[in-house]
């Protein structure tokens, strides 16, 4: 039996957890493979768990500050000497109990620190890294001590090469998408994609409810006849604010939701996604052939995601709420010609087997001798 320890996090947005869930589904279906998922920040104690709340606060309220921190830590990466102090004893105890054949991390905060802990303790557990960003790869994703680093895009591969990862330790395999999105995509393909009248717009701001969703919703509701559903996720303050301010003004044309588990069904029954340029959200929409209008990417971490999406014809970028109604009108021109063009590009770009291919590749990294 091949044992894999999957280290992820649901405390800094939902993207990492979505990716690890997609892989866990595949590992479960693979004979001879046993995978255990672990919340990484629970290893590091109460202080680090508290700091994950700061991440949400900064990305919602002060993205410029988050941008500055991202750039500073990227240029001056810590030596991660604190990692052993914070969670060295915990992770070593867990590893000795589980005895995994391989550790797979899908969060950049548990890459360099983990391999340093293992080296200091003379423990030989191979570490594989799955990058969760598309283009702008932070230095903490690039660990030459890892046995292999899996990149979602060629752009991520090239950036990782520039940061010193040997090419033989890099592999481009795409970004894993959860099975239910693949199933919903097949359902949508069977039914055919017809544009609704009025248009059904889905607004999202990532797991933290980032972006000026209120302004975008108001602009779309006031200047188009679209129906709008807004997902605020864990941002309860935004949820209450939008319910109060938009519900009374626009009635049944607007639907404000908090955290939604079955986001695949919301996407399946929408015509257009207006969202922050979050990697997993973009790839889930592409899987469903749901045209995307990207708004408010995190300044450094997601800066080039809109360029990647637009270069492949998978969606469009909207710089301000005032531009959103005009973009929607342009998409609807000529009986939705641009909608059909984007959907055709998405159908060509998407791959149903990325999650399985990553899972198989990771399992293949375990050498037979490790099980003896």
N, C-alpha and C positions, 0 to 999 in steps of 0.2 A: 504493500500500500504506500503510495506517494503522499506525504503529508506536506501541505502548504499552509503557511500562516500569512493571512492577508491583512495588512495594516492599513486602515483607512480613517476617515473622520466624517461625522455628520455635524460637527460643531462650527465649521467655517464654511457655511453654505451647504448646498445639497449635491454639488457636482461630484465630489470625491466618492460620496456614498452611492450615487447613481452608477458610477463606473464599477465600484467594487461589487455592487449588487448584480450587475450584468455578468461579471466574471464568476461570482459565486453560483449563479444559475448554471453556468456552463460546467464548472467543476463538479457540481452535484450530479450532473448527467453523465460524467465521465467515469467509466469503471476503473477501479484501481487508484482513484484519487480521492483524498480526503482533505477538504479545505476548511479552515477555521478563520472567521473574520473577527478582528479586534479593533475597538475604538482607540486610536493612537493617543489621543490627549488624556485618556483615563490613566495611561501609564505615567504621565508627567505630574500628576497631583493637582490639587485645587487651584494653585496659582495659574498654571497653564490653562486650565479649564476656564477660569475667570477671564484670562487674556483673549480667549476665543470670542467672548462677548464684545471685546473692544474692536475686533475685526468687523463684526456686524455694524457696530455704531459708526466706525470710520467710513466704511463703504457706503452707508446710507446717508450720513450727515456731512462728512468731511472727506470726500474722495481725493481732494488735492493733498491732504495730509497722508492718506494711505499711499498715494502715488509717490510722495517723497520718501516714505519709509521703504517702499518696495525698491525704489532706485538705490537708496543708500545701502540697504542690505545686499542688493545685487552687486554693487561695486565693491563693497567691503564686507564680504561674507564672514560671519563669525567662524571661529575655529571649532565651535560646537563642543567646547570643553565642558559646558554646562550640562550637556546631554547625560553624561555619566552620573553627574550629581543628581539630576532631576529624576531620571528613570532607569539608570544603569542596573541597580539591584533588582528592580521590578521586572525588567525585560529579561534579565538573565535567569531569574527564578522561573518565569513563564516558559522561556525557551528550554530550560532543562526539564521542565515538566512535560511540555508538548513534544519536544524533540522533532521539530519540523525538518523536512529535507530541504526546504527552500522558504525564504521570507520574501513576500512580494509587497512593496509599498506603493500606494497610489496617492501619497501626500508628501510634498517636498520637505516638510519639516522632520521627517523620519528617515531620511536617506543617509546623509553624511554622519549625523550623530550616531546612528545605529551601527554603521560599519566601524566607527571608531571604538564604540563600546566593545564590539566583538573582538576587534584586534587587541585591545588592551587586556581583555580577559582570556585571550588565546582560544576563542571559540570559533569553530569553523562551520558556520551556518551561511550558505550563499545567500546574497541579497540581490533581488531583481527589482528594477524601478520601472513603473509605468507612468509616464508623464501625462498630466491632466490638463495641460495648456497646449494651444495649437501652434502659436508662432512665437510669442514673447516668452522665452524660456528663462526663468530665473536661475541664478547660479546654484541654488540648492537642489535643482533637479539634476544637476550634472555631477555625478560622483564616480570618478575613475575606479574607485575601490569596489563598486557594484559589479556583479558578474555580468549583467546585461542591462541595458536601458532601452525600453520600448517606446518609440516615438509615434504620436498619432498622425503626423504629417511630415512631408519632405522638408518643410520649413523648420520644423522642430529638430529634425535630424541634422540639417545644416548648421543650425545654431549650436547644437550640442557638440558637433565636430569642432566648431570655433572655440568652444569652451574647454577643449582638451580631452573629450571622450574618444578613445580609439575607435575607428570605424568597425572593427571586429566585435566591439561591445555594443553596437547600436543596431536596432532593427525597426523598420517602419511597418506598423501593422494596423493603423487606424485607431479610432476611438470606440471602445466597446459601448454598445447601446443595449438597454434592457430588452428582454425577450418580448415583453408586452407591447413595446413600440413596434417591433418587427411584426408581431401578430396583427396589430391594428393597421399597419401599413398594408399588409396583404388583404385585410378586410376592405380598406379604402380602394385598393386597386381593383378588387372584384366588383365593387359598386360603381366605380368610375368617379372622377372628380368633377363635380358641377358647382359652379359659383352660385351662392345663395343671393337672393335679392330680398331685403337689403343684406349687405355684406356682414358676415359674422367675424368680428375682430376680437382676438384674444390678446390681452396686455399682460406682460409679466416682467418682473425685475430681478429674476434670480431668487435664490433661497432667502436672501435678506430683504427682498422687496425694494431693491435699489432703483435709481432712476426717478425722474419726475413723472411718475405715472399719472398723477392727478392732472397735470397740465396737458399731457398727451391725450388722456381720455376726454377732457373738456374740448380740446380742439377738434377731435374726431367726431364727438357727439354734436357739437355746435355747427360744424361745417360739412358734414356728410350725413347720410341717413343710416349709417351703420349701426348695428347692434354691438354693444361692447361688453365683454366679460373681463374683469380685472382680477388677477391672482396676486394677493399681497403676501402670500406665504407666511413666514414667521413674524412679519412686521405688523404687530397688532395695532399699534398707533395709526399706521397708514390705513389699515382695514377700517377702524372706527371713523377716521376722518373722511374717507371716501364714501362710506355708507351714509354718513350724515350730510355731506355736501353734494353728492351726485344723485343719491337715491330720490330725493324729493324733486330735483330739477328735471330729471330725465326719465323717471318712472321705470317702466318695463324695458326700456332700451339699454339699461345698464344693470349688470349683475356683479356685485363685489363679493369676492371669496377670500378666505384666509388660506391656510395650508390645505392643499389638495393632493391626495395620494394618487388618484387616478387621473393624472395630468394627460395621459395618453388619450383618454376618452374626450377630454376637453379639446385637445388638438385635433382629434379625429373629426369633431363636429364644428370646426372653425374653418374659415376661409383664408385668414391672414393672421400671422403672429407678429405683434409689435413687442420687441423684447430687447433687454440688455444682451450684449454679444457674448454670453456665457457659453463655453464650448459644448457642454453636454446638452443644453437647451437647443443650440443651433443644430447639432447632429440629430437630436430626436425629431426636430421639425423637418429636417431634410429627409429623414427616414419616412415620414408621413407625407412627403411632397407638399408641405405647408409653406408657402412663400413667407419670407421673413423680412420685416422692416426693423433694422437694428438701431437701437437708441442707447445713448449713455454708456458706452463700454468703460470699464475701469481704466483710468488713463494710461497706466504702464502695462499692467498684466494682460489686458485685452485690447491694447491699442491697435494692433494690426489684424485682429480677427475680422473686422469689417472689410478690410482690403482682400483678405483671403476669400471671403464669401462672395464679394462682388466680382473678383477676377474669375471665379468659377461660375458666375451667373446664377448663384443660388439664392440671392436676396438683394436688398438695397439698403443703403444707409440713410438715416434721417438725422440731420444735425440739430433740429429744434422742434418743439411742439407745433410751431406755426407752419412748418413745412409738411407736417404729416397729412393734412387733408388733400393737398395738391398731389402728393405722392400716391395716395390712394386713388385719386381721380385718374392719374396717369396709368396706373395699373389696370384700371377698368376700361380704358379707352379701347376702341376697336374690338368690342365684345370680349375684353379681358385678354388681349393678345400677349401682354407682358406676363400676366399670370401663367398662361400656358407655356410660355418660353422658360420661365423660372422652374415650373414643375418638371418640364422635360429635362432641364439641366440637373435638377435634384435626383430624378430617376436614374440618370446616367451616373451620377456621383456616388449615390448611396451604396452601401454594401451590407447585406444581411448577416454575413458571417464574420464580421470583425471581432465580436466578442468570443466566438468559438475559436477563431484563429489565434487570438491572444492567449486564451486558456490552454490550447493544445501546445503552443510554443513554450509557455511557461512550464507546463508539465514535462516537456521534452528536455528542459534544462536540468532535470534531476537525473543524475547518472545512476545506473543500476547499483553501483558499489555503495551508494548512500543508503540503500535499503537493507543492506546485509548486516 
